[in-house]
Amino acid sequence: MPGYAETRRLDELRATEYRHLDAHTYLDYTGSGVAAAAQIRAHTDRLLGGCYGNPHSENPTSSASTRLVERAREAILAFFNASPDEYAVVFTPNASGACRLVGEAYPFEGGGRLVLTGDNHNSVNGIREFARARGAEVVHVPVRSPGLRVRQAEVDAALGGGRGLLVFPAQSNFSGVQHPLSWVGLAHDRGYDVLLDAAAFVPANRLDLSRVHPDFVPVSWYKVFGYPTGVGSLVARREALARLRRPWFSGGTIQAVSALGGWHVLAPDETAFEDGTLNFLSIPDVEFGVRWVEDIGMDLVHRRVGCLTSLLLRRLAGLRHSGGSPMIRLYGPEGTGGRGGTVAFNVLDPRGGIVDERIVARDSAAAGISVRTGCFCNPGAGEGAFEISEHALRSTANRRMRTLDDYLGVLGLPSGGAVRASLGLVSNVADVDHLIEFLDTVYGDREPDAAGLKPRERC
C-alpha cells in the first residue's frame, strides 16, 4: 500500500498510548476520536498539582484558571494558523452549541437568505428555524448521485439573490465527501457570510484560516483527539462576531447590567458569547490535545487515513456472494479524491436486498467492532443516498405516524439508514481486515436473522 509504511510511527504510538484499543476494533472516528493515555495523565497531573477556581474573579485560583483558558485559546488559533487580529475563539459545549450561538444571534431578516447544502448535520440544519422565524428565505442545495456531491452550478444559483449566510460542511459526516473550500470566497464575493462546519474535517485534515476565511467555524474537540468531551469552540472572525445580536445575556457575558434599570452592556470581546462559568477544568485539556496532534503531525495523520480509506473502499467493493452478486452498496465517492475517511454503505443479501442496519449493529457489536448505523444525523445526505424524491418527503410532512418505522414504510424504504465505518488517528490495517472478515463471514451467502430487533426510536 503506497505511503503506508511511512506512517509506522502511528503504530508505535498505538502500541504505547492506545493500548485500550487492543481488544476492540474501533471504526467510529467520525463519532469521536480516541484519547491517548498521555492525555488522561496530563489532566490528572494538572488537577493534583495545582488549585483552580472559577475564572470570574481575580483571586489566585481564578487567575490560574484564566491563564490556562487563555493559553487554550492561543493554541486553537495556532492550530488553525489563524491571526488573533482576525479570529477569536469562543468556548462552547460542542459544535452543536457553536451552531446555535450563530443561529440565534445572526441578523436574519426579510429579503435575506440562509443557504444550506443538503449535506449538513442536524445541528446545522436547525439554524433554519431561526432564519424562518425572522422572515429570511431558506434555500436548500441538494446532494446528487453519483457521489453524493453538491453541484457547483446549483451553489452559484442559490447565492444569486440577496445576502445572508451560506452553511456547508468541509467534510460530510455521512459520506466523507469534502466540499470545495473555494465556496467560502465565492460566497463572500456574493455578499454572504459563511459558516463552515469543520467537525468531521479537522480530525484528519489541515484547515488553514490564513488561506481560507470562513466567518464561523464550529468544532467539537473530542472528535479531534477524544478527550475532553463537553468542550467545543466557535472560531469566528471578529468582524462577523461583532455583527451578531444575542437574544439574551447571562453570567460572564456582560460588562455592566442593571436589574431595576432594565439595561445591560455585553462584554466587548468573545466572552460575551460564553454563557455562565466555562468548563475551566477541561478547557486546558484542549491545549494538550492540540499540542499532541501537532507533535504527531496532521500531515502524517492525513496520509494514514487516506491510505486506509483507499484500502477499505477496495475491500468493501470486492466483497461478493458466491453467485457473484455484490455484498456491499457504497454511498459517496468510490475513490479517495475529494473525500475523507468516512465510508457509508449497506450490506446486501444474496438476492440484492438491503440487510436491516439494526442487524449489522447487533452483529458487529457482538464481534467487538464499533461502527455507526442509522442516518448519522444527516437527513439530506441520506435522502440523496436513497434517492427519495422531494415530492415524497413533502407529502409525508403533515401525516401523523406513531413510529419511525411507520415513516419509513410510507416512504417505501427498505432500511432506516446505512452503516458507517470511519478511520482516524491510530486506525490500522488490522481494523480494516477485521471488519471485512466479519462482513464476509456473517453475511456471505446468508439470510440475516431479524428476530428480536427493537423498533427504531429515532433517526
DABEL-V688421 format. One record per residue. N is the residue number from 1. RES is the residue in three letters. D_CENTER is the distance of its C-alpha to the mean C-alpha in whole Angstrom. Layout:
N_RES_D_CENTER + N_RES_D_CENTER
//
This chain:
1_MET_28 + 2_PRO_28 + 3_GLY_27 + 4_TYR_25 + 5_ALA_28 + 6_GLU_28 + 7_THR_25 + 8_ARG_27 + 9_ARG_26 + 10_LEU_23 + 11_ASP_25 + 12_GLU_27 + 13_LEU_25 + 14_ARG_23 + 15_ALA_27 + 16_THR_28 + 17_GLU_24 + 18_TYR_23 + 19_ARG_25 + 20_HIS_24 + 21_LEU_22 + 22_ASP_26 + 23_ALA_26 + 24_HIS_23 + 25_THR_21 + 26_TYR_17 + 27_LEU_15 + 28_ASP_12 + 29_TYR_10 + 30_THR_7 + 31_GLY_7 + 32_SER_9 + 33_GLY_11 + 34_VAL_15 + 35_ALA_17 + 36_ALA_20 + 37_ALA_24 + 38_ALA_24 + 39_GLN_22 + 40_ILE_23 + 41_ARG_27 + 42_ALA_26 + 43_HIS_25 + 44_THR_28 + 45_ASP_30 + 46_ARG_29 + 47_LEU_30 + 48_LEU_33 + 49_GLY_34 + 50_GLY_34 + 51_CYS_34 + 52_TYR_31 + 53_GLY_31 + 54_ASN_30 + 55_PRO_29 + 56_HIS_31 + 57_SER_34 + 58_GLU_36 + 59_ASN_38 + 60_PRO_37 + 61_THR_34 + 62_SER_33 + 63_SER_33 + 64_ALA_32 + 65_SER_28 + 66_THR_28 + 67_ARG_29 + 68_LEU_26 + 69_VAL_24 + 70_GLU_25 + 71_ARG_25 + 72_ALA_21 + 73_ARG_20 + 74_GLU_23 + 75_ALA_21 + 76_ILE_17 + 77_LEU_19 + 78_ALA_21 + 79_PHE_17 + 80_PHE_17 + 81_ASN_20 + 82_ALA_20 + 83_SER_24 + 84_PRO_24 + 85_ASP_27 + 86_GLU_24 + 87_TYR_21 + 88_ALA_21 + 89_VAL_18 + 90_VAL_18 + 91_PHE_17 + 92_THR_15 + 93_PRO_14 + 94_ASN_10 + 95_ALA_8 + 96_SER_9 + 97_GLY_13 + 98_ALA_12 + 99_CYS_12 + 100_ARG_15 + 101_LEU_17 + 102_VAL_17 + 103_GLY_17 + 104_GLU_20 + 105_ALA_22 + 106_TYR_21 + 107_PRO_25 + 108_PHE_24 + 109_GLU_28 + 110_GLY_30 + 111_GLY_30 + 112_GLY_27 + 113_ARG_24 + 114_LEU_20 + 115_VAL_19 + 116_LEU_16 + 117_THR_15 + 118_GLY_15 + 119_ASP_12 + 120_ASN_9 + 121_HIS_7 + 122_ASN_10 + 123_SER_9 + 124_VAL_10 + 125_ASN_13 + 126_GLY_15 + 127_ILE_16 + 128_ARG_18 + 129_GLU_20 + 130_PHE_21 + 131_ALA_22 + 132_ARG_24 + 133_ALA_26 + 134_ARG_27 + 135_GLY_28 + 136_ALA_26 + 137_GLU_25 + 138_VAL_22 + 139_VAL_22 + 140_HIS_19 + 141_VAL_19 + 142_PRO_19 + 143_VAL_17 + 144_ARG_20 + 145_SER_22 + 146_PRO_22 + 147_GLY_19 + 148_LEU_17 + 149_ARG_17 + 150_VAL_18 + 151_ARG_21 + 152_GLN_22 + 153_ALA_25 + 154_GLU_23 + 155_VAL_21 + 156_ASP_25 + 157_ALA_26 + 158_ALA_24 + 159_LEU_24 + 160_GLY_28 + 161_GLY_29 + 162_GLY_29 + 163_ARG_26 + 164_GLY_23 + 165_LEU_19 + 166_LEU_17 + 167_VAL_13 + 168_PHE_11 + 169_PRO_8 + 170_ALA_9 + 171_GLN_8 + 172_SER_8 + 173_ASN_6 + 174_PHE_9 + 175_SER_12 + 176_GLY_10 + 177_VAL_12 + 178_GLN_12 + 179_HIS_14 + 180_PRO_16 + 181_LEU_16 + 182_SER_20 + 183_TRP_19 + 184_VAL_18 + 185_GLY_22 + 186_LEU_23 + 187_ALA_22 + 188_HIS_23 + 189_ASP_27 + 190_ARG_27 + 191_GLY_26 + 192_TYR_23 + 193_ASP_20 + 194_VAL_17 + 195_LEU_13 + 196_LEU_11 + 197_ASP_7 + 198_ALA_7 + 199_ALA_3 + 200_ALA_4 + 201_PHE_7 + 202_VAL_9 + 203_PRO_9 + 204_ALA_12 + 205_ASN_13 + 206_ARG_15 + 207_LEU_14 + 208_ASP_18 + 209_LEU_18 + 210_SER_22 + 211_ARG_21 + 212_VAL_19 + 213_HIS_19 + 214_PRO_16 + 215_ASP_18 + 216_PHE_15 + 217_VAL_11 + 218_PRO_9 + 219_VAL_8 + 220_SER_7 + 221_TRP_10 + 222_TYR_10 + 223_LYS_7 + 224_VAL_10 + 225_PHE_13 + 226_GLY_13 + 227_TYR_15 + 228_PRO_16 + 229_THR_14 + 230_GLY_14 + 231_VAL_14 + 232_GLY_11 + 233_SER_13 + 234_LEU_13 + 235_VAL_15 + 236_ALA_17 + 237_ARG_20 + 238_ARG_23 + 239_GLU_25 + 240_ALA_22 + 241_LEU_22 + 242_ALA_26 + 243_ARG_26 + 244_LEU_23 + 245_ARG_26 + 246_ARG_25 + 247_PRO_26 + 248_TRP_27 + 249_PHE_28 + 250_SER_28 + 251_GLY_29 + 252_GLY_28 + 253_THR_27 + 254_ILE_31 + 255_GLN_33 + 256_ALA_36 + 257_VAL_37 + 258_SER_40 + 259_ALA_40 + 260_LEU_43 + 261_GLY_43 + 262_GLY_40 + 263_TRP_38 + 264_HIS_35 + 265_VAL_34 + 266_LEU_30 + 267_ALA_30 + 268_PRO_30 + 269_ASP_27 + 270_GLU_23 + 271_THR_24 + 272_ALA_25 + 273_PHE_21 + 274_GLU_21 + 275_ASP_23 + 276_GLY_25 + 277_THR_25 + 278_LEU_22 + 279_ASN_21 + 280_PHE_24 + 281_LEU_24 + 282_SER_20 + 283_ILE_19 + 284_PRO_22 + 285_ASP_20 + 286_VAL_17 + 287_GLU_20 + 288_PHE_21 + 289_GLY_17 + 290_VAL_17 + 291_ARG_21 + 292_TRP_20 + 293_VAL_18 + 294_GLU_20 + 295_ASP_23 + 296_ILE_22 + 297_GLY_21 + 298_MET_17 + 299_ASP_20 + 300_LEU_21 + 301_VAL_17 + 302_HIS_16 + 303_ARG_20 + 304_ARG_19 + 305_VAL_16 + 306_GLY_18 + 307_CYS_21 + 308_LEU_20 + 309_THR_18 + 310_SER_21 + 311_LEU_23 + 312_LEU_21 + 313_LEU_21 + 314_ARG_25 + 315_ARG_25 + 316_LEU_23 + 317_ALA_25 + 318_GLY_29 + 319_LEU_29 + 320_ARG_32 + 321_HIS_34 + 322_SER_37 + 323_GLY_38 + 324_GLY_36 + 325_SER_34 + 326_PRO_30 + 327_MET_28 + 328_ILE_24 + 329_ARG_23 + 330_LEU_20 + 331_TYR_18 + 332_GLY_17 + 333_PRO_18 + 334_GLU_21 + 335_GLY_21 + 336_THR_19 + 337_GLY_20 + 338_GLY_17 + 339_ARG_14 + 340_GLY_12 + 341_GLY_12 + 342_THR_11 + 343_VAL_14 + 344_ALA_15 + 345_PHE_18 + 346_ASN_21 + 347_VAL_24 + 348_LEU_27 + 349_ASP_31 + 350_PRO_34 + 351_ARG_35 + 352_GLY_31 + 353_GLY_30 + 354_ILE_26 + 355_VAL_26 + 356_ASP_25 + 357_GLU_21 + 358_ARG_22 + 359_ILE_25 + 360_VAL_23 + 361_ALA_21 + 362_ARG_24 + 363_ASP_26 + 364_SER_23 + 365_ALA_23 + 366_ALA_26 + 367_ALA_26 + 368_GLY_24 + 369_ILE_21 + 370_SER_17 + 371_VAL_15 + 372_ARG_13 + 373_THR_15 + 374_GLY_15 + 375_CYS_13 + 376_PHE_10 + 377_CYS_10 + 378_ASN_10 + 379_PRO_14 + 380_GLY_15 + 381_ALA_14 + 382_GLY_15 + 383_GLU_18 + 384_GLY_18 + 385_ALA_18 + 386_PHE_21 + 387_GLU_23 + 388_ILE_24 + 389_SER_26 + 390_GLU_25 + 391_HIS_29 + 392_ALA_28 + 393_LEU_25 + 394_ARG_27 + 395_SER_30 + 396_THR_28 + 397_ALA_27 + 398_ASN_30 + 399_ARG_31 + 400_ARG_31 + 401_MET_30 + 402_ARG_30 + 403_THR_27 + 404_LEU_24 + 405_ASP_26 + 406_ASP_28 + 407_TYR_26 + 408_LEU_25 + 409_GLY_29 + 410_VAL_30 + 411_LEU_27 + 412_GLY_29 + 413_LEU_26 + 414_PRO_26 + 415_SER_23 + 416_GLY_20 + 417_GLY_18 + 418_ALA_17 + 419_VAL_16 + 420_ARG_13 + 421_ALA_14 + 422_SER_12 + 423_LEU_13 + 424_GLY_13 + 425_LEU_15 + 426_VAL_18 + 427_SER_18 + 428_ASN_22 + 429_VAL_24 + 430_ALA_25 + 431_ASP_22 + 432_VAL_22 + 433_ASP_25 + 434_HIS_25 + 435_LEU_23 + 436_ILE_25 + 437_GLU_28 + 438_PHE_27 + 439_LEU_26 + 440_ASP_29 + 441_THR_31 + 442_VAL_30 + 443_TYR_30 + 444_GLY_32 + 445_ASP_35 + 446_ARG_34 + 447_GLU_34 + 448_PRO_31 + 449_ASP_32 + 450_ALA_31 + 451_ALA_33 + 452_GLY_32 + 453_LEU_28 + 454_LYS_27 + 455_PRO_26 + 456_ARG_23 + 457_GLU_22 + 458_ARG_19 + 459_CYS_16
//
